[in-house]
Amino acid sequence: MSMKTKSIRRAFTWLESGAVLLVTKNDGTSDNVMTISWQMVMDFTPRIAVSTGSWNESFEAILGTKECCLCIPAFDQIETVIDIGVVHGSECDKFERFGLHKAPAKKV
Ligand SMILES: Cc1cc2nc3c(=O)[nH]c(=O)nc-3n(C[C@H](O)[C@H](O)[C@H](O)COP(=O)(O)O)c2cc1C
């Protein structure tokens, strides 16, 4: 086996290949969903970090309510997962546009 050398710009992406999540929010008036791949399991309990910021509309809502739900999509949803991650909630109702079924979360 030989060691491969790649530029740091490319090599770091090999660390990014974990599960992609759909993160949903409800701020009391509307639901929204976004795609998150910057996530990290933090513990032997279900403590998970996600990284996002104010460029996303879900951010303020999640900070305000301190609530969100995580959904692990199935592999055959991959194209929808990417589509969800390239539009903002103010542009459309993503649940309607992408034919997503809403169900109450067991844990918020
Ligand atoms: C594959 C993929 C992964 C993404 N991962 C992240 C992420 O980890 N953190 C983040 O802030 N945005 C991520 N995004 C971008 C957001 O999902 C995107 O900006 C989304 O449209 C935000 O929705 P909102 O503005 O309705 O909240 C990702 C997008 C894609 C397509």
PDBQT file of the ligand as one rigid body, heavy atoms in Angstrom, charges set to zero:
ROOT
HETATM    1  C1  LIG A 201     -24.938  18.683   0.671  1.00  0.00    +0.000 C 
HETATM    2  C2  LIG A 201     -25.159  19.989   1.420  1.00  0.00    +0.000 A 
HETATM    3  C3  LIG A 201     -24.660  20.116   2.708  1.00  0.00    +0.000 A 
HETATM    4  C4  LIG A 201     -24.837  21.313   3.433  1.00  0.00    +0.000 A 
HETATM    5  N1  LIG A 201     -24.330  21.414   4.683  1.00  0.00    +0.000 NA
HETATM    6  C5  LIG A 201     -24.476  22.579   5.367  1.00  0.00    +0.000 A 
HETATM    7  C6  LIG A 201     -23.952  22.694   6.693  1.00  0.00    +0.000 A 
HETATM    8  O1  LIG A 201     -23.376  21.772   7.243  1.00  0.00    +0.000 OA
HETATM    9  N2  LIG A 201     -24.131  23.882   7.328  1.00  0.00    +0.000 N 
HETATM   10  C7  LIG A 201     -24.773  24.948   6.739  1.00  0.00    +0.000 A 
HETATM   11  O2  LIG A 201     -24.901  25.999   7.373  1.00  0.00    +0.000 OA
HETATM   12  N3  LIG A 201     -25.289  24.852   5.497  1.00  0.00    +0.000 NA
HETATM   13  C8  LIG A 201     -25.171  23.690   4.808  1.00  0.00    +0.000 A 
HETATM   14  N4  LIG A 201     -25.688  23.580   3.558  1.00  0.00    +0.000 N 
HETATM   15  C9  LIG A 201     -26.410  24.738   2.986  1.00  0.00    +0.000 C 
HETATM   16  C10 LIG A 201     -27.830  24.890   3.526  1.00  0.00    +0.000 C 
HETATM   17  O3  LIG A 201     -28.511  23.647   3.558  1.00  0.00    +0.000 OA
HETATM   18  C11 LIG A 201     -28.585  25.878   2.621  1.00  0.00    +0.000 C 
HETATM   19  O4  LIG A 201     -27.990  27.154   2.745  1.00  0.00    +0.000 OA
HETATM   20  C12 LIG A 201     -30.085  25.919   2.885  1.00  0.00    +0.000 C 
HETATM   21  O5  LIG A 201     -30.683  26.425   1.731  1.00  0.00    +0.000 OA
HETATM   22  C13 LIG A 201     -30.487  26.773   4.079  1.00  0.00    +0.000 C 
HETATM   23  O6  LIG A 201     -31.904  26.814   4.156  1.00  0.00    +0.000 OA
HETATM   24  P1  LIG A 201     -32.695  27.972   4.927  1.00  0.00    +0.000 P 
HETATM   25  O7  LIG A 201     -32.082  29.299   4.528  1.00  0.00    +0.000 OA
HETATM   26  O8  LIG A 201     -34.108  27.802   4.443  1.00  0.00    +0.000 OA
HETATM   27  O9  LIG A 201     -32.553  27.696   6.401  1.00  0.00    +0.000 OA
HETATM   28  C14 LIG A 201     -25.542  22.389   2.835  1.00  0.00    +0.000 A 
HETATM   29  C15 LIG A 201     -26.069  22.253   1.539  1.00  0.00    +0.000 A 
HETATM   30  C16 LIG A 201     -25.886  21.054   0.850  1.00  0.00    +0.000 A 
HETATM   31  C17 LIG A 201     -26.466  20.933  -0.538  1.00  0.00    +0.000 C 
ENDROOT
TORSDOF 0
